[in-house]
Every structure is written in C-alpha cells, then in structure tokens.
Amino acid sequence: MPAQQSSAQEEHRKSVAAYVSAGGEETVQRVITAVQSLSRKLDQWYARQLADLDLSAGEWGVMTALVKAKEPLTPTQLADLGNVAPSSMTHRLDKLAERGLIERTPDQSKRTRVFVSLTEEGRQLFTLAIQGSNVVESDVLKDLSRPEVTELARLLEVVIARLDDVDA
C-alpha cells in the first residue's frame, strides 16, 4: 500500500510513535492524536457538506450563531462571535440575505441598528445540514454501544472543561 493511501489507523500509530520518540507520554499522545485526527477528518467532511449546500464556513458560522443565540443578533455581535471584521460580516450577511436565509430588521428603539435573524428557509437549511451530518457522525460512532458513546461524551466534556481552566 503506498504511503499516501495508508489507513487512518496506520497514520495514527505513526503520529503517536513520532511524538513518543520525542518524549511524549504514549497514552496522552494516543488520545490527543486521535482527537486531532477525528477533528481533521470531520472538518473535511463538513467542508464538503457545506460546499454541497453552497455555503461557506463563515456563512455557516452566522447561521449557527443565530440558532445558538435563540434571538436576533446585530451584525456587530455576529462579527464579534465570528472573530471577523465588520466588513467581512456584512459580505456574509449580504450573501445569506440574497438567498433568503436571513433577514435584517431595523431596531425600533434605535434606528441605526439592525437585527439579523434566520428566515424559515434558513432554519430549514440548518435542520437539513444537521440531519445530514448526524448520519455521518452516527456512522463514526456505530461500533460503540450507547453507554460507551455516553461515557465518551462525558470524558471529552471533562477534557474540554480542563481546557477552559488552562485558558484562564
């Protein structure tokens, strides 16, 4: 088998071995390398899915932020959440509005401000994308039992909480 066609499992083993030979602790490297590999593979799949939906990652980020907020947001809030310049956010919002996925509504109390919200079509596209990704995500986890998936989720949440502590 050519090197570029090696399996994900072989690549994982090679990466772990390289990190261990440089002084990394094997168990830690197995976990971190596996998480990185999983993230990279899922990111590749998500990028293809977004392309199929004719959405950029930035546009998807806007839609996700609006769903998570559960209320309309200003373009400035969206730019802050997306860590992008206001002009970049305006471009994203223009593209989403042209497709009928978002709407801008003037603030009645402050006329210079607008609120952005998903349209029904935007919500439907978001739901379609999530349902499509759930098929792949479920397939990735299919060799684990329900209790194993629950435990994996719990353990990863513990690790995420530790990352929050490290950032503080």
C-alpha positions, -999 to +999 in steps of 0.1 A: +000+000+000+015+034-010+023+058+018-004+083+008-030+056+009-023+043+044-052+039+067-062+064+093-052+038+119-017+035+105-013+072+104-025+074+140+001+049+150+029+067+131+020+100+147+019+086+182+052+069+177+068+101+165+055+121+195+065+094+219+100+092+204+103+130+210+094+125+247+056+125+247+038+101+271+022+074+250-013+073+265-017+111+263-004+111+227-028+084+217-057+104+230-046+138+217-036+125+183-069+106+180-089+137+188-069+158+163-073+131+136-111+128+142-114+166+141-095+169+109-115+141+092-148+156+103-137+191+092-130+177+057-164+161+056-182+192+069-164+213+043-177+190+015-212+191+030-211+229+031-200+231-005-229+208-014-252+233+003-235+262-014-224+277+020-190+290+031-178+281+066-183+317+075-219+317+064-225+285+083-210+302+113-235+330+111-264+306+108-251+285+138-246+317+159-282+327+152-295+293+161-275+291+193-285+327+204-322+319+200-328+355+193-319+381+166-283+395+168-268+426+155-241+424+127-216+437+153-224+408+177-221+383+148-188+398+138-175+395+174-188+359+177-172+350+143-140+369+151-141+387+118-141+423+106-175+441+103-169+444+065-165+406+062-196+401+083-215+424+060-204+404+030-216+372+046-249+387+056-254+401+021-249+366+006-272+349+031-299+376+026-297+372-012-305+335-008-334+343+016-317+326+045-316+356+069-335+388+073-324+421+086-349+440+107-344+476+119-344+481+157-375+501+166-358+518+196-325+526+178-330+533+141-293+530+132-292+494+144-305+463+127-311+428+140-304+397+120-324+365+122-328+333+103-358+330+079-379+299+078-359+289+048-327+294+067-339+273+096-349+245+072-315+246+056-298+245+090-320+215+100-312+197+067-275+202+073-276+189+109-297+159+099-272+151+071-242+154+094-259+133+120-259+104+096-221+106+092-215+113+129-237+083+139-218+061+115-185+072+130-197+060+164-216+029+153-190+005+167-196+018+202-225+009+224-249+035+237-233+035+272-198+038+255-209+068+235-224+084+266-191+078+285-170+091+257-191+122+256-187+126+294-149+121+292-145+146+264-166+172+283-142+167+312-112+174+289-130+204+274-136+218+309-098+214+316-090+234+285-112+262+299-091+260+331-058+261+312-070+292+292-080+311+324 
